[in-house]
Amino acid sequence: MRGILACWMRQSKKLESWKSSQNPTQSLHSVFCLNTGDEVLTTSEYSHLQLDCVSLYLLYLVQMISSGLEIIYSTEEVSMVQNLVYYVERAYRTPDYGIWGRGTKYNDGSPEVNASSIGLTKAALEAVNGFNLLGDKRGNHAVIYADIDAHNRNRSIFETLLPRESNTKNTDAALLATISYPGFATHDPNMYNRTKNRIVRELEGEYGFKRFIGDGFGSEAEEKGRRFYETGETLEFEHVENEWPLFYLYMIIDAVYKDLPDQEAKYQDKLEKLLIYDAAGDPVVPRMFIVPKMCIKNEKMSPKSQNRKASNINQIGLSTGIFLWAQSLYIISSLLTKKLLHLWDIDPIRRYLPCFNRPRPDSRYSSFLGGSSPTELVVQVVMIAETTRLQAMLANYGIQTQTPTEVEPVEIWNSAELVKVYKSMGECEKLGLNGRPPRPIGSLGTSKIYRICGRTVLCYPIIFSGSDFYLSHDMALLTNDIRSELQFIGRFWRLGGRPTFCILISENNMRDPQFIVMLELLAEMKEGQCSGVKIRLGRLQNLISSACVEHIDLVHGDPKFPAMKHIKENKNLYAGYQSLTDIPKVVQINEEYHDYAKEYENTPTHEILEVLRNLNHLYGRIQLCGIILEREDSNFQIEEGLSVWKMIETLSVEAERLRYWAALRYSSSLLKRTVNSLSPYATQIIVNGKSLTVGTIKLPPVSFHKPMTPKEIHDALFKRVFPYSIIGAVLQQELILNCGKLIATNPELFKGILVIRIGWILKTLELYLKFTDPSSPGFLDNLPPSKIQRLLLEMMRVTSGKGPIIHELTDYQIKQMNGCLLRVPDNFYPSIWQILTKCGGGIRFGSELLPQLPTIRLHESHELSFYHLVESHFTQYRNSCQRYLVTRILTILAIVLKRNPEINYKAVISVEELMQATLELYEKDGTEKTSCCGMEGLYRLSCRAGDSYIGRAIVNRLLGGEIDQEDSSCKIQ
């Protein structure tokens, strides 16, 4: 263990670079020279980015130290271990090469997000948080900290991925070591059983388990000496993947821990038949079993028909070497099954037990509880009023608050100050390590009370932090965010002690026309409930005894402790007013909309300047500044001492004061502003198995299939959206933010939607607004952000059919919106795979062909990468009617082929031809004439009697084509 750590300490510069870039070339190596600890393969020669490897090291470091071993000796080593935590804690958003070092199942050099890596990271974070590397009785400077919010994201994404391993792997035998020994990353019986059953069902053989479907490693069919495969090469390994006995050993150990005697006996018997022996007569577990080259063809034709040979056996049947991994598990399983080891002997921290059965650490540091949330969790709420005047006013409403002075000596901090404290954790000048990266502290992290070098601190959540982006000026949105934060904390709190939530109320909030909404929320909390969460209001001093308290002991002590700012009572705010009721409220603007940008787009700049100086129209002035900014540059002088950029900033402040949302959005977009922490919400969408696109619906968008940096998403918004829709560049930010929040708490609303196309969601919201409020102008530019958030929630509930529905819409309207969203029925994509097995010519979408081969051989029916392949063919359809009809036609085609398994259609199935044939049948029937022509008419038709016409068109096409069946005149069902 010390040797491995020493190898990584030599790579501390790589680690420091990785923390800011997540560049695979800067990843820690997973292969070193055994004798010297030197690097032996570069990142161009080997895929070193394997987060499960580092996570397993951290987990066993805790296990071994807990057993009484001394492994860590110096502060430099403590700093290195802390930085290893930073290295793995974002596994939920980091594509890596996984346990096999091959990335996707296609072995093409592409990494992907793997459930096995995330699960082991989750286990490692739970084990290492609050753990003293020098032992409980030694110095506090060796305690390791893990970010509770990062842990929660890993847990959430891990549970979302299971029982899948990744986008390209429906399952992987590596998950056995994640859900059971040694990771024990889940104690949910349903999740555990679903994952294990899928592994057994799809990967178990007579000689062991396949690692995953399409694995060519070590196969006789694999071309030796070449690192990556060509496209489609994994087809060569179909049914001849090597089988590994070591997974029988995992199943035996799992059976011991789970008390499954039948499973233990089954795999013991299977293993005994496979053991080979060395020259001394000792049993050896073969590394893997291979299909001999001469038998490959027969094995492909008839799977499991051929005898396999062990990879490490000589001609007389003796072992030629030891596969240490399998042999180690063999020794462990033998000791366990013979009752020579207790379960806790190889799991001293007892991860095999559910959290509520594990021994509680006798420590002043917080530790994860693991499993499900406490049944009676109460969230403690502290209300901090900015001034005594505000406190007095709120008291009139029966709302008790404290001022910053009254909570002393406890200090109230902005969470950004806590980021500075965490920066010193893991800092080591000798190794060139700078400590924790400056990542925001999430709502779980700000719900602890901190004791830092003699100071007691409570941080308010990031939603109360000021921002130059306009969302912070919508009081109703802030109120919604408070409710969401409380629900989130109540659902995902995993630490001992109660969470403490700080609400910071300012006098500036009072000027907002919607402050009454905040008052209603505060009054609701007095009843002890808020949005289904149990609340306890109280004075901060009285809540500390039941709170979760985190002690932070800095390695470097007080001399390097940064000077922190804490909020103090502001006694000069709105000076001259006797009471808060005297403070002027925001004046609502009543300005007629006019598009000055369009009117003056071809006008010379000098004329625009003249108009600008005399124009008394806030939105228009901002638009004219935008024209000048595009033509000139940000330093162009509108008048002496006033640049166009400065003027836009001034007008933006005015728009903010008036809560003039259209003007505020327009100016924010011109100033290229972005929402705080936009990237994490975009990542939340992606790690839930979705793709994300930004752009307009008329042009190809920018697609994100893996987590992106803030710069990448900023560039996409202001290069693909801004030139065509200035307000759209910030509206799409609002929607990314809201979709990210919504998918984290209500993933069922996105069921059936594979790609979150923000441009199309914008279109869907405009349709929903038109359907539910015909008198509205039909665009979202001037709606408050809180209303857009509410519209999104309502629309997603209506289109998904889940949750309370505010407005009843027609079937036609719902299907039109679902066409925009490209929401498909359950099992739609697997049904396309089944269609392909029956249609030799493939399926033609417009001008694009989805061929039968090699598609159905390269992909499995439930493979997420196959879903995305099919979905990509829908992007050519710009009309929501077409999108819905294509989905409906393929759904009915799948039903017809399922009911008639004897059909094998050799020609190409053209979706457009089936559309046209359906319309012709309907018009020929003459029972009803469509009120619209073309696609719109066909769409309305499909909402009424269309399914029967689609079915008839499909049957006619199948009968008119080349059908392989004994009686082509038989009736198709």
C-alpha positions, 0 to 999 in steps of 0.5 A: 500500500505504501509502494502504490502511494509512493508511485502516485506521489511521484505523479503529484504534478499530474494530479494537480493538473487533473483537478482543473482539466480532467484531461485523460493525459493527466490521469494517475497511472494504473500500471507501474514497474513492480521493482522501481515504481517507475512509469512503464507505459504512457497515456498514449500507450495505455488507458490509465484513467481508471477511477475504480482503481484509485477508489479501491485503493482508498477503500482498502486504505481505510479497511487496513488501517481500521484493522490496526495496520500503520500505513500513513506516516507523514503529512505529505502522505496525508495531503496526497490521500486527500487529493486522491479523494479530490481525484475521484469525487467527480466520478459521476461526471467523468468518463473513464476506461473502467476496470478493464481499461478499454472504455466503451465495449467497442474498444475504440479509445473512447472513455465512458461513464461507468457504473462500476467506477461510480459505485466504488467511488461512492463506497470509497467516499463513505469509508474515507470521510471523517477517517483519521489516517493515523488512527483514532488516538493520533493527531487530528491533522490526518483526518480526511474529508469528502464532499457530501454533495459530490457523494450524493451525486455519485450515489444518485447517478449510480442508482440511475445507471443500475442495472446498466454498466454504461451507455454501451454495456447493458451489464458488466461482470465488474458490477459484482465487485461493486454491489457486493464484496468488496464495494457493497455500494448498494443495500437496496434489495431490488437494485442489488437483485436486478443488477446481479440477475442481469449479470447472471442471465447475460454473462454466465457460462459453463467456464465462468462469466464473460466480462461483457458482451462483445469482449475480445480480450485474449480471444483467439479471434482477436488480432494480437498487437493492435490496441484498438478495434476497427468499427464493427470488429466486436462482431468477430467475438460474438459468442466466443468471448472468454469466460473468467472463473474468478467471477464464480469466486465473487458469486461464492463470496457474495453467497457467504455474505448474503447467506445464500447456501444454494448459490454457494453450493452451485458455484463451488461445484462449478469451480471445482470442475475448472481448477488446475494444479501446479507441479506441487499439486496445489489448486490453481484458478485458471485466468480465463477459458478460451474457444480454440481457433479451430472451434470458433466457427462452430461455437458461433453457430451453436453457442456453448457447444464447444470445449474451451481451454484454460489460458494458463495451462501447458500441454500436460495439464499443469499450470504455467502461472498464477493469476493473482486476482483469481487466486487471491479470491480463491483463498478468501472464499476458501477461508470464508466457506470453511468458517476460518474467517469471520465476515468482518475479518475482511471487512473491518468497517462492516460495509456489508451491513446496512448503515443502521447496523454498522458500529457508529464511529466514536469521532467528532467528525461527520460520517456518512450513514449510507443507505436510505434517508432517516424516516423522521428527518427534521430540517432545522431552519434558522432565519437571519434578518439583515437589520433590526428594522426588518426583524421588527417588521417580520415580527408583526407577521408572527415570524421570529428571526435573528440578526447577525449580531444576535447569533454571535459568537456564531458567524454567518458566512457566504458559502464562497468563504467556506470554499477558501477554507477547504482550499487549504485541505490537502495543500502541500508545497513539497508535492506541488498540491494546492488543495481542494479545487474552487468548486461551489459548496452544495446545499448539503454541505451548507447544511452543516454547522462548522467548527473551524479553528475555534470559530463556529460557522453556519453558511447560507446556501448559494441561492442567497448569494448575490449574482449579476445574472437576473434570476436572483431578482425574482422573489417567487423564483427564490421562494421556489428554490427554497422549497426545492432545497428543503425537499432535496435536503430532506430526501438526500441527507445522509449524515448523523445529526440534523441538517441546518438550513439558513434563510437570509432575508434582506431589506432589498427583498422587501421592494420586490412586488412578489415579497408576499410569496416569501411571507407565505412561505415563512408563515407555512414553516411556522406550522412545522411543514414545508412541501412535505418536509418536517421543519423545526424553526428556532434560535440558532443557539438552541439548534446547535445541540441537535445539528450536524457539526463538522470539525475542520482541523487545518493541517497548517494551523492558524498562521495560514488560516485565511481572513474570512468575511462574515455578514454583519448587520447593515444599519445604514441601508435605506437610511432616512426611512422610518419603517420598511413600509416607507421603502418604495416598491418596484414600479411596474413598467408599462412599455409597448413592445416594438422591435427596434432591432429589426427596424434599424438593422440597416440604418447607419451607426451615426443615425442610430446614435441620434435615435438612441440619444432621444429615445425614451424606450428602455427595451428599444435603447438596449436593442439599439446598443446591441446593433452598435455593439455588433458593428463596432466594439465594446469600447465604442463611445456613445458619448464622451466617457460613456462606452456602449458596453457601459451603457448596456450595463447601466440600462441593465441595472434600470431593467433590473430595478423595474423587473422588466424581464424582456429588457433584462434578458436582452441586456444580460445576453448582450453582456454574455452573462451566464448562470452560476453553476450552469455546468453542473445542471447540464451535467445532471441531465447527461448523467441521467442517461440523456443527451443535451443539445443547445441551438435553434430548431431550424439549424443543427444544434450543439450536442453534448453526450458527456459532461462539459466545462462551463466554457464549452456550454458558454461557447455553444450558447453564444455561438449557436443561439445568440446570433439568431436569438439574442434573448434565446441565449439566456432563455436556454440557460434558464431551461437548462437550469430548470431541466437539471433541477427537475430531472434530479427530483422528478426523473419520471417526467422525462420518461421517453425523452432521450435527448433534451433539446433545449430549442425544442423545449422552448418551442413546446413551452410557447405552444403550451402557453398558447394552448392554456392562455390564448390571450397571451402574446405567445412568447416567453421573453417578458415572463418572470423566470418563476413563471417559466419554471412553473410552465415547464413543470406544468407542461412536463406533467401534462405531456408525461401524464404524471402528477397534478394537471392544472390545465386540461388539454386536447389529445391533439395538443398533447401529442403535438407537444410530445412531438416537439419533445420527441417523447416515445412510448415504453420499449420503443427503441427495443421494438425498433431493434426487433423490426430490424431483425425482420426487415433485411433492407433496414428502415429508411427515415427520409434520406437516411437509412438505418441498415439491418446489418451490422446494426443488430450485431453491433448493438444489443436491443437494450443498449443505450448507444443503440437508442441514441443511434435510432434517435439521431435519425429523427433530427431531420424532421423539423415538424412536430407532426412528422415526429409524432407520426414517425413514432406512431408508424414504427410503434404499430409496425413493431406490433404487427411484426410481433403478432406475425412472427413468420414475416421476414420482409427483405426490402427497405421499409420507408417511413415516408412511404408509409406516411403517404400510403396512410393519407391516401387510404384515409382520403380514399375511404372518404368518410371524413375529409381533413381540414388541413392538408399535408402533414398537419392533416395527417397528424390530425387524422392520426389523433382520431382514426389514424391508427387503423389506417396506419395499420392497413398501410403497413399490411398492404406494404408487407403483402406487396413486398417479398414475404418469406412465409408459406402462405402469402395470402394468410391474413396478417394480424 
